[in-house]
Amino acid sequence: MWFKATESCNCIEPQWPADELLVKYQYISDFFIALAYFSIPLELIYFVKKSAVFPYRWVLVQFGAFIVLCGATHLINLWTFTVHTRTVAMVMTAAKVLTAVVSCATALMLVHIIPDLLSVKTRELFLKNKAAELDREMGLIRTQEETGRHVRMLTHEIRSTLDRHTILKTTLIELGRTLALEECALWMPTRTGLELQLAYTLRQQNPVGYTVPIHLPVINQVFSSNRAVKISPNCPVARLRPHTGKYLPGEVVAVRVPLLNLSNFQIYDWPEVSTRSYALMVLMLPSDSARQWHVHELELVEVVADQINRLHFDGVGYVAVALSHAAILEESMRARNLLIEQNVALDLARREAETAIHARNDFLAVMNHEMRTPMHAIIALSSLLQETELTAEQRLMVETILKSSNLLATLINDVLDLSRLEDGSLQLETTTFSLHSVFREVLNLIKPVASVKRLSLTLHLASDLPVYAVGDEKRLMQTILNVVGNAVKFSKEGSISITAIVAKPESFKDARIPEFLPVPSDSHFYLRVQVNDSGSGINPQDIPKLFTKFAQSQAVQTKGPAGSGLGLAICRRFVNLMEGHIWIESEGIGKGCTVTFIVKLGIPDRPNESKLAFAPKVPGNHVSTNFGGLKVLVMDDNGVNRSVTKGLLLHLGCDVTTAGSSEECLRIISPEHRVVFMDVCTGLDGYELAIRIQEKFKKRQDRPLIVALTGNTNRVTKENCMRVGMDGLILKPVSVDKMRGVLSELLEHRVLFEAI
Amino acid sequence: MDVGQMQRQWLDYTRSLFIEGFLDNQFLQLQQLQDENNPEFVVEVVSLFFDDSERLLKDLNFALDQQGVDFKKVDAHVHQLKGSSSSIGAQRVKNACIAFRNFCEEQNVEACLRCLQQVKQEYCLVKNKLETLFRLEQQIVAAGGSIPMMELGF
């Protein structure tokens, strides 16, 4: 509005007349504007004072100032509608200027402030959202915890009983209580598996036997998942009782309950959880309650349903295991008692046996002395009697007495020995002895009897047989003597051969001795002795009885001399004590028989030889035994060999003649030659020669001993030599010691067949 | 060289013969047979062996040269050679003879000829060795010493 200054009163007149309608409206508006402008700050101050937090106080002041000034401006404007003095105009102007300044300042300030204010607002919104979220989560946790609590409680209730019925009933009750259900029902499959039968309900005490077919679609739906499924209240399983409420029935939920078949249950065998049948649990919320199934409630139901049978199952399982443990415990107690009883009985038996043994030993000790004394008397006096002058008849009688008493003495000894062997009180003595001499002894003892019966006796000792062995010499000799004695006793004619070798492990795989598997070691070896005879033989069926005491085969009893029947039994005892084995083979009556035994003997250590009783012929020293000019003849077509053999024999003190061929040999041989050594390597000359020599010398005593020298380790060679009647066989190469031994042997025994 | 050294040399040489397998235990036995009554026993027997072997080798040559080889005869000769070589302890000759005999059984002429060469070779070797040994012995005896007793200690 522009003003026209009047000249006289220095007043300013408004352009428009004061009573125009427009001006009137302006006047009113200005008035109200001023009013509003003055009241806004008041309101602001009031509310700011109220609020505790307002960070922009001085902005408010600024704003207030601005408003106030605006109000003032408009107020002052009221005066400008009529004629007014210059002062008013000036105040008006000042007010306007001030307003302008403040409002500009405020405007500038607001540029900074408004974004801040806005952000405060957003933060407030964010916090509110956060709070809402936390609230929700709290709610969830709380519901979960509640569910867990309910499950635990239910589990506790369920576990407190093993009875299935109680469990199920308890479950329903607890569920009903927890979830405040109107009704809770359990449908169990029938035996046929084609229907579900109402088994338990919460409210109804005695459920009527409703059944529904199992293959309803709704039931299939529930069974096909392990979740709780909302079902319609109108479906058959939910329509349990007449609808009483006015409005809608409550929501119904159904869930499957896996049934573990208890018939699959075995004590140590937890069957797999694959189940075959389900029961159906139906839960109904109260009608007219507008309640809805919440997720956490459904979860609770699912968990409970899953656990019911398992808990029951577990419980039963534990009890079953406990029962089986109890059964086992009882069993072991019973067994222990039995063992105690048996122990007592055994103890008693043992004591009784010991008493018996003592009694028997006492008896034997007494009898030993008592029996032997008269025997000795008889034998001694009979021998003495034999020395005196007797008639032929008397002599015969005395001889018989002697023979009988000797036999009786042997029998007594045998019995006593055997009884000591039986109860294990016999112990082997261990000495170092000469094995060779044992065999020689036996030979010496048996030879007279053998030659009387015209049985030829041969002994073969293997070259690797130790000369000395550690063991019980007396009993080994007794065994060999017994066996050889039997061979001689039961052979009417023919030959008996004794072979002694070191048993090699391979030979142990004998089918005849299946359980016998000895292991030779560095300090022990196994001596194998085999006695062949061409005598009366034994029926193979009788062989097992031979080792039995006092048993005799019929053939023996009727023919030949009577044996006490103890000999072989004793032999077996001795052999067993020497950790060995003895057995007999025979192809039958009249076909001869072979007795073989293996015993374990020790190998003597070299340093201990000083303790030995030296056998007269000790190998390995350089003393040349002089054979005193013994006349020998050497036949060999090989010049070198001939020389060597001759040198050998010369060295041993023999008087040696040599022949380069059979003819020459026959020419020069004479009764003076005690031994003929002939080489049989070359063809049949040797054998032919042997026969010719034997023909030449009619009487056996006159002719020289014929010994073959051969490099053939061949049974055939040996058999041929024996066949043509040679007295011996030596394997080349011959060492000095060997030759010495051979000569001694030959001269002593007139026989030597080196073992092949 | 004094006697002691010569004796030691003899011992070492003899030992080497055993270690290399030219001689075996039988040779020792021969040495044992040598005593006052038979002072030259070993030399005599070995000389006999040389003569015998040379004869046999000649015979073998002849027999194998034939058109139709008489293996029986060849075998007989080898057998003889084997016998004598084993008697004096000429181990390698003996082993060669054993191999020879196997091929004789097979009637394999080429193999027999090869074996004959082998036997000849071994024989020559052992002959040289023994002659050397005897020379040593003669030297020892000439120097007034005595031949030590060999003990097979290995």
Interface residues (C-beta under 8 A of the other chain):
Chain A: H622 N638 G639 V640 N641 S643 V644 G647 L648 L650 H651 C681 T682 G711 K732 P733 S735 V736
Chain B: N25 Q26 Q29 L30 Q32 L33 D35 N37 N38 F41 E44 V45 L48 F49 D52 A76 H79 Q80 G83 S84 S86 S87 I88
